[in-house]
Amino acid sequence: MFSSKKLIKWPKKMYNTIKRKIIVQAEAIRNVGRESCSSLLADKGHFVVYTADQRRFMIPLLFLNTEIFRELLKLSEEEFGLPRDGPLTLSCDAIILEYIVTIIQRVQVKM
């Protein structure tokens, strides 16, 4: 049986562990994505989105088939509206989008 002190510390410990994993994965994605995001145009088979903190991401078109990207696009449409002349901006931070991309890549590798 756990003591009450350990139970109180457990959520904070789990949060720090998860946060650390997200940051490590985000750094790995940043290093891979730097080369592909250097040009102004998207590569063939990709589209460009910006996050709420103005970071640029080049996302494969295959990700549009996922439910999570559809939801992100709906949320950004509600918050920012549809862009006419400007870039497509998602209503999430860069770290969250990097985490979503890693999850989708893992699921697609398993399939």
C-alpha positions in Angstrom: 0.0 0.0 0.0 1.2 3.5 -0.9 1.7 6.2 1.7 -0.2 9.5 1.2 3.1 11.4 0.6 4.0 9.1 -2.3 0.5 9.4 -3.8 0.8 13.2 -3.7 4.2 13.2 -5.4 3.2 10.6 -8.0 1.3 12.9 -10.5 4.1 15.5 -10.5 6.7 12.8 -11.1 4.6 11.3 -14.0 4.1 14.8 -15.5 7.8 15.5 -15.4 8.6 12.1 -17.1 6.1 12.7 -19.8 7.2 16.3 -20.4 10.8 15.1 -20.7 9.9 12.5 -23.3 7.9 15.1 -25.3 10.9 17.5 -25.3 13.3 14.8 -26.4 11.0 13.7 -29.2 10.5 17.3 -30.2 14.2 18.0 -30.5 14.6 14.9 -32.8 11.8 16.2 -35.1 13.3 19.7 -35.2 16.6 18.3 -36.3 15.0 16.2 -39.1 12.6 19.0 -40.2 15.2 21.8 -40.5 16.4 20.7 -43.9 13.0 20.3 -45.4 11.6 23.6 -44.1 14.4 25.8 -45.5 12.6 26.7 -48.8 9.5 28.8 -49.0 7.5 26.2 -51.1 6.4 22.9 -49.8 8.0 19.7 -51.2 5.9 17.5 -53.4 3.4 15.6 -51.3 3.5 18.0 -48.4 1.7 21.0 -47.1 2.9 23.9 -44.9 1.2 24.9 -41.6 2.2 27.4 -38.9 1.5 26.9 -35.2 0.1 29.5 -32.9 3.7 30.5 -31.9 4.6 31.0 -35.6 6.7 27.9 -36.2 6.6 26.5 -39.7 6.0 22.8 -40.3 6.0 20.8 -43.6 3.5 18.0 -43.1 3.0 15.0 -45.5 -0.4 15.0 -47.3 -1.1 11.5 -46.0 -1.6 13.0 -42.5 -4.8 14.7 -43.7 -6.4 11.3 -43.6 -6.0 11.1 -39.8 -8.8 12.1 -37.5 -6.5 14.3 -35.3 -5.4 16.5 -38.2 -9.0 17.0 -39.2 -9.9 18.1 -35.7 -6.9 20.4 -35.6 -8.0 22.0 -38.9 -11.6 22.4 -37.6 -10.3 24.0 -34.4 -8.1 26.4 -36.3 -11.0 27.3 -38.6 -13.1 28.2 -35.6 -10.4 30.2 -34.0 -8.7 32.0 -36.9 -11.1 31.5 -39.8 -10.1 30.3 -43.3 -7.0 32.1 -44.6 -7.4 33.8 -48.0 -4.0 35.2 -48.7 -2.0 34.2 -45.6 -0.7 30.9 -44.3 -2.7 28.1 -42.6 -2.3 28.5 -38.8 -3.1 25.7 -36.4 -4.4 26.6 -32.9 -1.7 24.7 -31.0 1.9 25.2 -30.0 4.9 23.8 -31.8 5.7 21.2 -29.1 2.1 19.8 -29.3 2.2 19.6 -33.1 5.6 17.9 -33.0 4.2 15.3 -30.5 1.2 14.7 -32.8 3.5 14.2 -35.8 5.6 11.6 -33.9 2.5 9.7 -32.8 1.1 9.6 -36.4 4.5 8.5 -37.7 4.6 5.6 -35.2 1.1 4.5 -36.1 1.9 4.5 -39.8 5.1 2.6 -39.3 3.2 -0.2 -37.5 0.6 -0.4 -40.3 
